Amino acid sequence: MGRGDNRSKKGKITTGSYGVSRPKKARNAKAKRA
């Protein structure tokens, strides 16, 4: 869950990559905060 963790959302923000935890397009079907 740290900034260096590439599998977490915060880690992907610091690395600048996108993935399952941080998609490029925010999908309405599965929102993290609903």
NORVENUR-V675236 format. One record per residue. N is the residue number from 1. SS is DSSP state (H for helix, E for strand, L for the rest). Layout:
n={N,N}
ss={SS,SS}
//
This chain:
n={1,2,3,4,5,6,7,8,9,10,11,12,13,14,15,16,17,18,19,20,21,22,23,24,25,26,27,28,29,30,31,32,33,34}
ss={L,L,L,L,L,L,L,L,H,H,H,H,H,H,H,L,L,L,L,L,L,L,L,L,L,L,L,L,L,L,L,L,L,L}
//
